[in-house]
Amino acid sequence: MNEIKVLATVNGKDITNQDAYVFLNQLGPQTAAQFGTPEGIKKVAGELVNQELIYLEAVEKGLDEEETFKMELEKVKENVLKQYAINKLLSGIIVTEEDIVEFYNEHKEYFEVPEAVRASHILVSEEEEAKEIAKKIKEGLSFEEAAKEYSSCPSKENGGDLGEFTRGKMVPEFEQAAFLLEEGELSEPVKTQFGYHLIKVSCKKEAHTSPLEEVKEEINNQILGLKQQERYVSKTNELRNKFEVKTYNI
């Protein structure tokens, strides 16, 4: 834990580096990063001093006794109490191992992973050019180097790599050829609306159901959310019978 350091004192109240970090976190990560240096923290401390001075004068002038302030304070108090009560209502909900296993077994269709391939390609405009490149690859030129030198697709910068994709993501001719190839196999020139492709598949994944261990945390969070929603709805329905509620047409 970072050592707590006093950065300034205003009317006997210490302003620490922890106060500065809390203030920065409220402003968001981008701003926090900008002021994360010792010089930045010093500037934040200066701002906290300014705010403390404004606060002291407000108390001195009795602004905290003004009715407008009390109304604003009551609104803030009400909102904080609402959130506190909701958090308290939803705390203590437990998801058991049995809950997770039961959900997994009853909803396996949620965890089906479709067939996928990871492929690279070289795109050229003429079939003969594609055949000549294929010949060079078979003679020892690496597919990646060939892509960088000859392909007209922006993927050339990555050696032609298109990443992993499932069916329905590519044009039909390309997709059909890619899913028929074996890992490491080079295709014949494949014609599409974009030109002629040489395709190489680096990885194939069969359609499968994700094992329980892989999706356990996801299931836990989903069940927890469902249980929280159920408790919240049950409690609010109960309270509707306790307190008067009137609704009006807009």
Secondary structure, 3 states (H helix, E strand, C coil): CCCCCEEEEECCEEEEHHHHHHHHHHHCHHHHHHCCCHHHHHHHHHHHHHHHHHHHHHHHHCHHHCHHHHHHHHHHHHHHHHHHHHHHHHCCCCCCHHHHHHHHHHCHHHHEECCEEEEEEEEECCHHHHHHHHHHHHCCCCHHHHHHHHCCCHHHHHCCEEEEEECCCCCHHHHHHHHHCCCCCECCCEEECCEEEEEEEEEEECCEECCHHHHHHHHHHHHHHHHHHHHHHHHHHHHHCCCCCCCCCC
